[in-house]
């Protein structure tokens, strides 16, 4: 298990893996086929990759590349048609609803493109809602401070800008100290300046909490922030690349 | 030819069929209640009018001691009197085959030839009495049926001290006894032990010692006659013949009960459908508002293509009309069915020769109009917003739902409330009207049930009060004539009599200022235990040695207070007039009565220990012997045996309320279902994304379900006490509305009723919630997260 995770498939191009420590996430030969009417859509084709503790990974691809499907499977929101998804030793692809719920509850944080905050709860309460589920959460105020929202604790979503709402969503995702943070186009609905603020918050979470972060995006500019970039096209991984020099969110330009 | 919009309409209907069914069901309830109760009301009212007209029901009635036949002409000559018919009427003891205890028969004379001019009989079986034949009687139908008597059967009767065999030749109904009770405090029918017998004047008069005389008169009024005036004149005329006071239809027991019943029907036929129509309109409003909210871009697109506001408005209006129309069809069918059943139920208590069930086209048209109007009202309110929006704005997704800390939180209540609770509270505060309507709807369904079961409670309470607390005797004996004190000792010596308490009953008119009332003053022994003076709260009062005790209702009618003096005019014998102080007012729910200490009454009447009868406590083992003996005692006019009648009445009552209870339970459950179902469906639609997010964030299905159902549960919890209170208020109003001089329904609602009402609504809501919340399991986590609204 301690060997450097290096899983090659005939379909996958040569990749460079991050060699540090024990992997926390293992995706092996995962395919996903949707049946729409009489047509089969191969959203993913025998995808392989691993994630390691503390990594900042960007899953990059245009729309239709299968990146959302991949994120859904990683978040146990969806099951692969074939293949294996392991979180540590737990096989998520064979888990039932209860186990998946527990996995999401205890180990994963989610950040959505459209924030998905509970409109009837304030920033602090949105964060607290998730904190209450966790065993060892940080105080909601601390999570909000981490994303720079100490001043907006008692504001309702409708009283905040999109960027603020997304940072609340990040705070909500990290408050339980997750091992894995899954972000679905976190800047997709935001303008450039606000998007950068959100990316800064994510980078900070990655550094200060050591959470593994997987961001899916079609925005290639964000790739520079990552330790590794996994590029998808038409349901296949076309490249796994390690950034020799990470840039800071401030340097991101798009 | 279906236009594209119509095809969209059909598909939209298909997609939200669950909610459309809820709307249709609630609308169906409104129409069912309206049609069932309305048609029952009209059927009863129509039958009553027709019956009274065809069978010439009298307008004014009077009893007296005895007057010569010659007086009849003078009665007929009273201005305003159209017809007058004198009669001989007396309660006699009957020996009914198969009935151990004696029964009471009200023997009423009918003309020897021809039919009665007033209060004609409807012969149901057999024939009218034949002239010249003695001992032929016609029995009332309820009595005949209860005792299995048919034409040709014989019963025994004590007529003027002798046993006579009477042959039943016919079974009939009379407009005077649509509701057949004995009167004089007995308001529950006991058809086995009380019946009316009609016999020819030629037979009745000699048998009761009334040759050439009469002791009862019925009068009909001409057009424009003043009833009060006629009553006054009649009283004046009859005064020297022992007149017991004339009275109009309002004081005629059968008329009063029937009219009260019809009036009650009319009230419920208006109120209950009103509740449901309001509920249906509200449901349509929320369902369509929600639907239109999800179709905002479509509305915008349609408008951008050039569809007019009217076309779009009409499009959504048609959805409302489709749902209400479906409910209307179901409602008319169910209403006709239940109306027919209800009308049949009235046959148990109210005997009509022709109780026709009548469902008029007019009623259906009115039902259609008001239900469609209510539907349109709800729809228009919802549609208005959508069509007024400029297309560009409509095509943009709506902004995020605006929440804020409501007044509850500003008051600082929420600090200890869990987050889920805060979500619910804020959701309610954000749309307070919607929550209020849901709450009110659920409360209404609780209230409907409380009212429905209240009738059981009230009548049960009255019966317990009457038969257990007040009437502690086993037998009440009435003498043919007032007797000397000595007779009471005779009664006490009869076999099986454990205790005998004499009473004196005297007809009197009580007056205070210009108000007066005919009553029977009961003289009882203050130390007696068989007929305690009991008030509504079951407190026992002791008769004061002096003065008169009135029921509060009587006191109110007279406008007299404790300590004031009323004028007591005795309507028998020497017709003494006395001033008597009112020593107390007692809340007695049944009848209006006046009580005095027996000795004080005897002193007032200047008679020494005279009694009219006695209450007896009887050893059950000796009862048959005693009854046989009493049956054959000429001095005894009638005997009322309390016990067996209670159970039979309860059964009859249970039978009769079964159908109305079924309707009420169905209505209440549907209303609760409609409210809860709609509430959850709308919440599910509005919050699907929010709930899916929670699932993604690690909330379990159960937890998400709690959040979804929490609002409904909270509203339900808040609605139950409100429903109880609403129900109690409604009961109070109903009790007040139906309170007559005959009896008042006490406002007693048992804990059982409250529990059942709440239980049914909670059960219906829980089942509904369980059903709807299963849709949570199909919540598409992936799909819901991708898009915005």
Interface residues (C-beta under 8 A of the other chain):
Chain A: X68 X72 X75 X77 X78 X97 X98 X101 X102 X104 X105 X106 X108 X110 X112 X114 X116 X118 X119 X120 X121 X122 X125 X128 X129 X130 X132 X133 X156 X157 X158 X172 X184
Chain B: X399 X400 X401 X402 X403 X404 X405 X418 X419 X422 X423 X426 X427 X430 X689 X690 X693 X694 X695 X696 X697 X698 X699 X700 X701 X781 X782 X785 X786 X787 X788
